[in-house]
Amino acid sequence: MNDEQAVVDLRSDTVTKPTEGMRRAMFEAEVGDDMVGEDPTVNALEAYCQELFQKPAAVYCCSGTQSNQAAIWSHCHPGDAIVIEQKGHLANYEGGAPAALAGVTSILVPGEGGMLDREHLEGSLKPREQHFPWPRVLCLENTTNIGGGRAYPLDQLERATGWARENDLKCHLDGARLFNACVSQSYRPDQVARLFDTVSICFSKGLGCPMGSMLVGDEQIIKRARRARKLFGGALRQAGVVAASALYALRHHRNRLAEDHQNARRLAEKLAQIPGLSLNVDHVETNVLFAEVDRSRITPQEFSQRAAQKGVKFYAIDATRVRFVTHLDITAEMVDRAAQILHSIMLELDSDSIWECEASSSRVY
Ligand SMILES: Cc1ncc(COP(=O)(O)O)c(C=O)c1O
């Protein structure tokens, strides 16, 4: 299938298929039993991440949910609370896992674009006394997902984690798309990681792997996280087959994330011209973008259904917004074609409403 026929799938960067080079690396991977520390490829991947993030330990996990929740479980006691932006993925989209697995509640703090700064956090904590859940860890997300694909500037991360330290909180980073942030903001992974006790990264998003995440931190916390991974049913055996995809992606797919960002920007500029859609192009910093849909024309759900019938897929996120995500399998040509199709859907609505108007006028008069 060539680009002209292919469905343009902008639902998520999780829809990518492994490239040929990645498949070859997976095929050739040396493997062993990871549960007893004998998978050489998993060990190499963990060592690679320790170096990249300048952290003493790392544990390879099945998913971002697992590495985030292993971190929460490891930092907290039942009855504790995590502090997190109100749209944060790990509190809102991981099946209620902080409560279900670690016995902790969430203090949801409104931020901006899914990001928190000192001014949002000030005053969010209750005293550590018997009535209240005890706040234990500040969780930030970089880049933000439902917040709109925003990337934290380094000084904002410093301010937010600085506030956490002053308030005796640990810091966890949900870095499912941290490499997108690194490319967008021109900082290194270790410059971010030094501010956090634990950092979770995903290989199955922009990096294009079939699965897998990594949690990095110090020896003690990662020892607990390894225990959590086992408890959650995620301890692995010959996982080198998939770890090889992550090693391949870290070496070959990190810098190319800039292309996804350019394509997202290209899409945003085109969407901003379409009647019935609105978005702030300047907020498109990475590969995730949201547009507001004018509900007097069409609901986000209907819009996404009509578009899917014409070969463009994206998610309706809530009552007013749709989300588009660019990735490894999206080209600039596909972006242009998607924008054209979406534009034609909105124009069709205009002509439908003229017909409806005429039909209704003939009925009435
Ligand atoms: C910000 C963020 N964190 C964590 C996750 C969870 O990753 P997984 O789907 O691998 O469990 C996602 C998935 O979309 C995400 O967007």
The ligand as an SDF file (V2000), in Angstrom:
LIG
                    3D

 16 16  0  0  0  0  0  0  0  0999 V2000
    1.6620   10.0600   29.8470 C   0  0  0  0  0  0  0  0  0  0  0  0
    1.4710    8.5850   29.8670 C   0  0  0  0  0  0  0  0  0  0  0  0
    1.9080    7.8690   30.9040 N   0  0  0  0  0  0  0  0  0  0  0  0
    1.7650    6.5500   30.9650 C   0  0  0  0  0  0  0  0  0  0  0  0
    1.1430    5.8520   29.9590 C   0  0  0  0  0  0  0  0  0  0  0  0
    0.9170    4.3730   30.1160 C   0  0  0  0  0  0  0  0  0  0  0  0
    1.6130    3.6050   29.2190 O   0  0  0  0  0  0  0  0  0  0  0  0
    1.1060    2.1170   28.8560 P   0  0  0  0  0  0  0  0  0  0  0  0
   -0.0060    2.2940   27.8900 O   0  0  0  0  0  0  0  0  0  0  0  0
    2.3360    1.4970   28.2650 O   0  0  0  0  0  0  0  0  0  0  0  0
    0.6850    1.4460   30.1010 O   0  0  0  0  0  0  0  0  0  0  0  0
    0.6630    6.5430   28.8470 C   0  0  0  0  0  0  0  0  0  0  0  0
   -0.0170    5.8250   27.7600 C   0  0  0  0  0  0  0  0  0  0  0  0
   -0.6020    6.4070   26.8740 O   0  0  0  0  0  0  0  0  0  0  0  0
    0.8290    7.9480   28.7970 C   0  0  0  0  0  0  0  0  0  0  0  0
    0.3860    8.6820   27.7660 O   0  0  0  0  0  0  0  0  0  0  0  0
  1  2  1  0
  2  3  1  0
  2 15  2  0
  3  4  2  0
  4  5  1  0
  5  6  1  0
  5 12  2  0
  6  7  1  0
  7  8  1  0
  8  9  2  0
  8 10  1  0
  8 11  1  0
 12 13  1  0
 12 15  1  0
 13 14  2  0
 15 16  1  0
M  END
$$$$
